Amino acid sequence: MKITFTIDELQRIAKKILSDTDSKTICFYGEMGAGKTTLIKALVKELKGSDIASSPTFGLVNEYHDKQGNPLAYHFDFYRIQSETEALDIGLEDYLNSEAWLFMEWPEKISSLLPENTASIQLQLIDEKTRSVEYSGS
């Protein structure tokens, strides 16, 4: 499904993505500045996360919790890794076996490690306030 939206419609788009996807592992594709982290922030908010999402660029992964303090989602940013081994070194396999949502930016850097049942989101910058999102359910 492909949808063009403005920043003001972001929360509606996040809700739609969560209801349309069969997988809790979602890979985000798009150029730098396309809005991947911004969309993930909206997804965490829609999931009622108790944390405000931010980019994990330097730490590779951020953990978000539900209101009871349980892990709700993990947000990965693989932009800076040099090899798939680095993803394995942070315990990616353990994260993949968790019940939490997994949001992955720059998943093309770890393509052979991705599970089969993974949803994909392609973000495209249209202009300063408008984006296009295309996604598959799983």
C-alpha positions as CSV (number, residue, x, y, z in Angstrom):
1,M,0.0,0.0,0.0
2,K,1.3,3.5,-0.9
3,I,0.1,6.6,0.9
4,T,1.2,10.2,0.6
5,F,0.9,12.2,3.8
6,T,1.9,15.4,5.6
7,I,3.6,15.6,9.0
8,D,0.2,16.5,10.5
9,E,-1.2,13.1,9.5
10,L,1.7,11.1,11.0
11,Q,-0.1,9.6,13.9
12,R,-3.0,8.4,11.6
13,I,-0.4,6.8,9.4
14,A,1.3,5.1,12.3
15,K,-2.0,3.7,13.5
16,K,-2.8,2.4,10.0
17,I,0.7,0.7,9.7
18,L,0.3,-1.0,13.0
19,S,-3.1,-2.3,12.1
20,D,-2.1,-3.4,8.6
21,T,1.2,-5.3,9.5
22,D,1.2,-8.9,10.4
23,S,4.8,-8.9,11.6
24,K,6.2,-7.1,14.7
25,T,9.5,-6.8,12.8
26,I,9.4,-3.8,10.6
27,C,12.3,-2.6,8.3
28,F,12.5,1.0,7.3
29,Y,14.1,2.0,4.0
30,G,14.6,5.5,2.7
31,E,17.3,8.1,2.2
32,M,18.7,10.1,5.0
33,G,16.1,12.7,6.1
34,A,13.1,10.8,4.7
35,G,11.5,10.5,8.1
36,K,12.3,7.0,9.3
37,T,13.0,8.0,12.9
38,T,10.1,10.4,13.0
39,L,7.7,7.6,11.9
40,I,9.2,5.3,14.5
41,K,8.6,7.9,17.2
42,A,4.9,8.0,16.0
43,L,4.7,4.2,16.1
44,V,6.1,4.1,19.7
45,K,3.6,6.8,20.7
46,E,0.7,4.9,19.1
47,L,1.8,1.7,20.9
48,K,1.4,3.7,24.2
49,G,5.1,3.6,25.0
50,S,6.1,5.3,28.2
51,D,9.3,6.6,26.5
52,I,9.8,9.2,23.9
53,A,11.6,7.6,20.9
54,S,14.8,9.0,19.7
55,S,17.5,7.9,17.2
56,P,19.8,5.2,18.4
57,T,22.5,6.1,15.8
58,F,25.4,6.0,18.2
59,G,24.2,3.2,20.5
60,L,22.7,1.1,17.7
61,V,19.6,0.2,19.7
62,N,17.1,1.9,21.9
63,E,14.6,0.1,24.1
64,Y,11.1,1.4,24.8
65,H,8.8,0.2,27.5
66,D,5.0,0.0,28.2
67,K,3.4,1.7,31.1
68,Q,4.3,-1.4,33.3
69,G,8.0,-1.1,32.4
70,N,8.0,-4.2,30.2
71,P,9.9,-4.0,26.8
72,L,7.5,-2.8,24.2
73,A,9.8,-2.1,21.2
74,Y,13.4,-2.0,20.2
75,H,14.6,0.6,17.7
76,F,17.7,-0.2,15.7
77,D,19.8,2.1,13.5
78,F,22.3,0.1,11.5
79,Y,23.6,3.0,9.5
80,R,27.1,3.1,11.2
81,I,27.8,-0.6,11.3
82,Q,30.5,-2.0,9.1
83,S,29.5,-5.7,9.1
84,E,26.6,-8.0,10.1
85,T,28.9,-9.3,12.8
86,E,28.4,-6.0,14.7
87,A,24.7,-6.6,14.8
88,L,25.2,-10.1,16.1
89,D,27.6,-8.7,18.7
90,I,24.9,-6.5,20.2
91,G,22.7,-9.6,20.6
92,L,20.4,-9.2,17.5
93,E,19.4,-12.9,17.7
94,D,18.0,-12.4,21.2
95,Y,16.1,-9.3,20.1
96,L,14.6,-11.2,17.1
97,N,13.4,-13.9,19.5
98,S,11.7,-11.4,21.8
99,E,7.9,-10.6,21.9
100,A,8.6,-6.9,21.5
101,W,8.2,-4.8,18.3
102,L,11.4,-4.4,16.3
103,F,11.9,-1.3,14.2
104,M,15.0,-1.3,12.1
105,E,16.5,1.6,10.2
106,W,19.1,0.8,7.5
107,P,18.2,-3.0,7.4
108,E,20.0,-3.4,4.1
109,K,23.2,-3.5,6.2
110,I,22.0,-6.8,7.8
111,S,19.9,-8.3,5.1
112,S,21.0,-11.9,5.5
113,L,20.1,-11.7,9.3
114,L,16.5,-10.6,8.7
115,P,13.8,-13.1,9.5
116,E,11.4,-14.2,6.7
117,N,8.3,-12.7,8.3
118,T,9.4,-9.0,8.1
119,A,7.4,-6.1,7.1
120,S,9.0,-3.4,4.9
121,I,8.4,0.3,4.9
122,Q,9.8,2.5,2.1
123,L,9.7,6.2,2.9
124,Q,10.3,8.9,0.3
125,L,10.7,12.6,0.8
126,I,8.3,14.5,-1.4
127,D,8.9,18.0,0.0
128,E,9.6,19.6,3.4
129,K,6.3,18.6,4.9
130,T,5.1,15.8,2.7
131,R,6.3,12.1,2.6
132,S,5.3,9.0,0.8
133,V,5.1,5.7,2.6
134,E,4.8,2.3,0.9
135,Y,4.6,-0.8,2.9
136,S,3.9,-4.5,2.9
137,G,2.0,-6.3,5.6
138,S,4.8,-8.9,6.2
